[in-house]
Amino acid sequence: MKISFLFLFLFLITVIPFHANADLLNSAVRIKAQIPEKARTSKFLGKEREGSGIVIDDEGHVLTIGYLVLEAGSVEITDVDGRVIAAAVEGYDGDSGFGLLKALSPLQARPLRLRDSSDIQSEERLRVVSSQDDTVVQQVVVLERGTFAGYWEYLLENAIFTVPAVNAFAGAGLVNEKGELVGIGSLFLKRNFQSTMVPSNMFVPTEALLPILDDLKRSGRSSSPPRPWLGVTVVEQYGRVLVQRVSSGSPAMLSGIGEGDLILKVGNTPVKNLEGFFRAVWSLGNAGVKVPLTLLQGNELKQLDLISADRNLVYRTVQYD
């Protein structure tokens, strides 16, 4: 009987271990962020968030996933020796999802070198290093690379999906055989593989970070023009885009969009999935552009014009005082 490559590799990584060297273990830190109650994200991302981060240079910069530290009031990082150090949120990029911290005291850590992840391919064996309950290194295989559309107006090109699923994925580092950082953990999700839904993790690839890293260090955000933001949480249902939630005070709310509405068109472009919807909106221009939508509200067809916003001006992307 033919064994699929997935199950073959899952077998191999249990019997042919990587050498978990000290550099990997020393590169990971535990992150604990406190978010003020007044922050917009405190209601759906929580007021206390914990995850991992990876030290990427000798200046104390720590790369993590942005939702851990978005709108944080205070951030602490704990190194492999158990030392707790205050950190500042230095940068956040909503388009990719990366967050950048800077330790406010010297770190006892060995930084990992950043590597362009564009050559990472399916079936490649990698390692995940995380530091939530304890600093651990786990072996994984790349299930696939592909586009990921998130319900929060998020679209990631060339996301890295790995198996087996790792529990401590948030902010974990994805590392190649040379010990170089190629991705940061974002999600646990199930992917369709050979007609089976397989538990996996999604990593944001470093190829999305390298062009903006200097911007994040210098000004806290990418210098690219901001994308239009509408303020909707959307899901795919029966080949349609369904509005599941509308952010308070957002362009969507101000224009009269409500929960349960179906988005049928952006301008003259029909939309049937999240990726198509986001691409159609973003193709119109930068934040502030008018976005014409055709909706089905109950049994009534409506056409609305929204004036989009800059997400960075809505969600506080610098640290609260």
C-alpha positions as CSV (number, residue, x, y, z in Angstrom):
1,M,0.0,0.0,0.0
2,K,1.3,3.4,-0.9
3,I,2.1,5.7,2.0
4,S,1.6,9.4,1.4
5,F,4.7,11.7,1.9
6,L,3.0,13.4,4.8
7,F,2.7,10.3,6.9
8,L,6.1,9.1,5.8
9,F,7.7,12.3,6.9
10,L,5.8,12.3,10.2
11,F,7.3,8.9,10.8
12,L,10.8,10.0,9.8
13,I,10.9,13.0,12.1
14,T,10.1,10.9,15.1
15,V,13.0,8.5,14.4
16,I,15.6,10.8,12.9
17,P,15.9,13.8,15.3
18,F,17.5,17.1,14.6
19,H,20.3,18.2,17.0
20,A,18.6,20.8,19.2
21,N,21.7,23.0,19.8
22,A,22.1,25.7,22.4
23,D,21.8,28.5,19.9
24,L,18.2,27.7,19.2
25,L,17.3,27.3,22.8
26,N,18.9,30.6,23.8
27,S,17.3,32.5,21.0
28,A,13.7,32.1,22.2
29,V,12.1,34.3,24.8
30,R,8.7,34.1,26.5
31,I,6.5,37.2,26.0
32,K,3.8,38.4,28.4
33,A,1.8,41.5,27.4
34,Q,-0.8,43.5,29.4
35,I,-3.4,45.3,27.3
36,P,-5.4,48.2,28.8
37,E,-9.2,47.7,29.0
38,K,-9.7,50.8,26.8
39,A,-7.8,49.2,23.9
40,R,-10.1,48.1,21.0
41,T,-8.5,44.7,20.8
42,S,-8.8,43.9,24.5
43,K,-12.3,42.6,23.9
44,F,-11.5,40.0,21.3
45,L,-7.8,39.3,21.7
46,G,-7.7,39.6,25.5
47,K,-6.1,41.8,28.1
48,E,-3.4,39.3,28.9
49,R,-1.5,37.7,26.1
50,E,1.4,35.2,26.2
51,G,3.5,33.6,23.5
52,S,7.1,33.4,22.2
53,G,9.5,35.6,20.4
54,I,12.9,35.2,18.7
55,V,15.9,37.4,19.3
56,I,17.2,38.6,15.9
57,D,20.2,40.8,16.7
58,D,22.6,42.0,19.3
59,E,20.6,45.1,20.0
60,G,17.9,43.3,21.8
61,H,15.3,43.2,19.0
62,V,12.7,40.4,19.4
63,L,10.5,39.3,16.5
64,T,7.1,37.9,17.3
65,I,3.6,37.7,16.0
66,G,1.9,41.1,16.2
67,Y,-1.4,40.2,17.8
68,L,0.4,39.3,21.0
69,V,1.6,42.9,21.5
70,L,-0.9,45.0,19.5
71,E,-2.1,47.9,21.8
72,A,0.0,46.6,24.7
73,G,0.4,48.8,27.8
74,S,3.4,46.8,29.1
75,V,5.5,43.9,27.8
76,E,7.8,41.5,29.7
77,I,10.1,39.0,28.1
78,T,11.7,36.0,29.9
79,D,14.9,34.5,28.6
80,V,16.1,30.9,28.8
81,D,17.7,31.5,32.2
82,G,14.4,32.8,33.7
83,R,15.4,36.5,33.7
84,V,12.4,38.8,33.3
85,I,13.1,42.0,31.4
86,A,10.9,44.8,30.3
87,A,10.5,45.4,26.6
88,A,9.0,48.1,24.4
89,V,6.9,47.6,21.3
90,E,9.0,49.0,18.6
91,G,7.0,48.1,15.5
92,Y,3.9,46.5,14.1
93,D,2.9,45.6,10.6
94,G,-0.8,44.7,10.1
95,D,-0.3,43.6,6.5
96,S,2.1,40.8,7.3
97,G,1.2,40.3,11.0
98,F,4.7,40.8,12.4
99,G,5.4,42.5,15.8
100,L,8.9,43.9,16.8
101,L,10.0,44.3,20.4
102,K,13.1,45.8,21.9
103,A,14.4,44.6,25.3
104,L,15.1,47.5,27.7
105,S,18.0,45.7,29.4
106,P,20.7,43.5,27.9
107,L,19.6,40.0,27.0
108,Q,21.4,36.8,27.7
109,A,20.5,35.4,24.3
110,R,22.1,34.3,21.0
111,P,20.3,35.9,18.1
112,L,19.2,33.9,15.1
113,R,20.1,35.0,11.7
114,L,17.2,36.0,9.4
115,R,17.0,34.1,6.2
116,D,14.9,34.8,3.1
117,S,12.2,32.1,3.2
118,S,11.2,32.3,-0.4
119,D,13.1,29.0,-1.2
120,I,11.4,27.0,1.5
121,Q,9.4,24.2,-0.3
122,S,6.8,21.6,0.5
123,E,8.1,18.5,2.3
124,E,11.1,20.4,3.7
125,R,12.0,19.5,7.3
126,L,12.3,22.4,9.7
127,R,12.2,23.1,13.4
128,V,10.0,25.1,15.6
129,V,11.4,26.8,18.7
130,S,9.1,28.2,21.3
131,S,9.2,29.5,24.9
132,Q,5.8,29.5,26.5
133,D,5.8,26.9,29.3
134,D,9.4,25.9,28.6
135,T,11.9,26.4,25.8
136,V,11.5,23.5,23.4
137,V,12.5,22.6,19.8
138,Q,10.1,20.5,17.8
139,Q,10.5,19.0,14.3
140,V,8.0,19.7,11.6
141,V,7.5,19.2,7.8
142,V,6.2,21.8,5.4
143,L,2.8,20.6,4.3
144,E,2.4,23.4,1.7
145,R,2.9,27.0,0.9
146,G,0.0,29.1,-0.2
147,T,-2.1,32.2,0.2
148,F,-4.0,32.6,3.5
149,A,-7.0,34.9,3.8
150,G,-8.0,35.9,7.3
151,Y,-11.4,37.1,8.3
152,W,-9.9,40.4,9.8
153,E,-9.1,41.9,6.4
154,Y,-5.8,40.0,6.1
155,L,-4.2,38.3,3.2
156,L,-0.8,36.7,3.4
157,E,1.1,35.5,0.3
158,N,3.3,32.4,0.5
159,A,2.3,31.4,4.0
160,I,4.2,28.4,5.3
161,F,1.9,25.5,6.6
162,T,3.6,22.9,8.7
163,V,2.8,19.5,10.4
164,P,2.5,18.1,13.0
165,A,0.7,21.0,14.7
166,V,2.6,22.6,17.6
167,N,0.5,23.8,20.5
168,A,2.8,26.7,21.5
169,F,2.7,28.3,18.0
170,A,2.1,32.0,18.8
171,G,5.3,33.8,18.1
172,A,7.3,30.6,17.8
173,G,10.3,30.6,15.4
174,L,10.5,28.4,12.3
175,V,14.1,27.5,11.7
176,N,15.9,25.7,8.8
177,E,18.6,23.1,9.1
178,K,21.3,25.8,9.3
179,G,19.6,27.4,12.4
180,E,18.3,30.4,10.4
181,L,15.0,32.0,11.1
182,V,12.5,31.6,8.2
183,G,9.1,32.2,9.8
184,I,7.1,33.2,12.9
185,G,4.2,31.2,14.2
186,S,0.7,32.7,13.8
187,L,-2.2,30.2,13.8
188,F,-3.4,26.7,14.5
189,L,-5.7,25.6,11.7
190,K,-6.8,22.6,9.6
191,R,-5.7,22.3,6.0
192,N,-7.1,20.0,3.3
193,F,-4.5,17.4,2.4
194,Q,-5.5,14.4,0.2
195,S,-9.1,14.9,1.1
196,T,-8.3,14.9,4.8
197,M,-8.4,17.9,7.1
198,V,-5.0,17.9,8.8
199,P,-4.2,19.9,12.0
200,S,-1.3,22.3,11.1
201,N,0.3,25.6,11.9
202,M,0.6,28.7,9.8
203,F,3.9,30.6,9.9
204,V,4.4,34.1,8.5
205,P,7.5,33.9,6.2
206,T,10.5,36.1,6.7
207,E,10.4,37.1,3.1
208,A,7.5,39.4,4.2
209,L,9.7,41.0,6.9
210,L,13.0,41.7,5.2
211,P,11.7,44.6,3.0
212,I,10.1,46.4,6.0
213,L,12.4,45.5,9.0
214,D,14.4,48.8,8.8
215,D,11.1,50.7,8.6
216,L,9.8,49.0,11.7
217,K,13.0,49.8,13.6
218,R,13.0,53.4,12.4
219,S,9.4,54.5,12.6
220,G,7.4,51.5,13.9
221,R,5.5,50.8,10.7
222,S,6.0,50.1,7.0
223,S,6.7,53.0,4.8
224,S,4.4,51.5,2.1
225,P,1.1,53.4,1.6
226,P,-1.6,51.9,3.9
227,R,-4.3,49.7,2.4
228,P,-8.0,50.6,2.6
229,W,-9.6,49.2,5.8
230,L,-13.4,48.8,6.1
231,G,-13.8,47.4,9.6
232,V,-15.6,44.1,8.8
233,T,-15.1,40.6,10.0
234,V,-16.1,38.4,7.1
235,V,-16.4,34.7,6.4
236,E,-17.1,32.6,3.3
237,Q,-20.5,30.9,3.2
238,Y,-21.9,29.0,0.2
239,G,-19.8,30.9,-2.3
240,R,-20.6,34.3,-0.7
241,V,-18.8,36.7,1.6
242,L,-20.8,37.1,4.8
243,V,-20.4,39.9,7.2
244,Q,-20.0,38.4,10.7
245,R,-19.1,41.5,12.7
246,V,-18.7,45.2,12.2
247,S,-16.1,47.2,14.2
248,S,-17.5,50.1,16.2
249,G,-17.0,53.5,14.5
250,S,-15.6,51.8,11.4
251,P,-16.3,52.9,7.8
252,A,-18.5,49.8,7.5
253,M,-20.6,50.8,10.5
254,L,-20.9,54.4,9.4
255,S,-22.1,53.4,6.0
256,G,-24.8,51.1,7.4
257,I,-23.3,47.7,6.9
258,G,-24.6,45.2,9.5
259,E,-24.0,41.6,10.7
260,G,-25.5,39.1,8.3
261,D,-25.1,41.2,5.2
262,L,-23.8,39.5,2.0
263,I,-21.2,41.3,0.0
264,L,-21.9,40.6,-3.7
265,K,-19.7,43.1,-5.6
266,V,-16.9,45.6,-5.2
267,G,-17.6,48.1,-7.9
268,N,-18.4,45.9,-10.9
269,T,-16.3,42.9,-9.6
270,P,-18.3,40.0,-8.2
271,V,-16.7,38.5,-5.1
272,K,-17.2,34.9,-3.9
273,N,-14.4,34.4,-1.4
274,L,-12.3,36.4,1.1
275,E,-9.2,36.6,-1.1
276,G,-11.2,38.0,-4.0
277,F,-13.0,40.5,-1.8
278,F,-9.8,41.8,-0.2
279,R,-7.9,42.0,-3.6
280,A,-10.8,43.9,-5.2
281,V,-11.0,46.4,-2.3
282,W,-7.2,47.0,-2.2
283,S,-7.0,47.3,-6.0
284,L,-9.0,50.6,-5.8
285,G,-6.2,52.5,-4.1
286,N,-4.8,53.4,-0.7
287,A,-6.5,54.1,2.6
288,G,-9.1,56.8,2.2
289,V,-10.3,55.7,-1.2
290,K,-14.0,55.3,-1.9
291,V,-15.1,51.7,-2.0
292,P,-18.4,51.0,-3.8
293,L,-20.1,47.8,-2.6
294,T,-23.2,45.9,-3.6
295,L,-24.8,44.1,-0.7
296,L,-27.8,41.9,0.1
297,Q,-29.4,43.0,3.3
298,G,-32.1,40.6,4.1
299,N,-34.1,40.5,0.9
300,E,-33.0,44.0,-0.2
301,L,-30.2,44.7,-2.7
302,K,-28.2,47.8,-1.7
303,Q,-25.4,49.8,-3.2
304,L,-23.2,51.7,-0.8
305,D,-20.1,53.9,-1.0
306,L,-17.7,53.6,1.9
307,I,-14.8,55.9,2.6
308,S,-12.1,53.6,3.7
309,A,-9.7,54.2,6.6
310,D,-6.2,53.5,7.6
311,R,-6.1,50.6,10.1
312,N,-3.0,52.0,11.8
313,L,-5.0,55.1,12.8
314,V,-7.8,53.0,14.3
315,Y,-5.8,50.3,16.3
316,R,-3.1,51.8,18.4
317,T,0.1,50.3,16.9
318,V,2.5,52.0,19.3
319,Q,2.6,51.1,23.0
320,Y,0.2,52.7,25.5
321,D,1.9,54.9,28.1
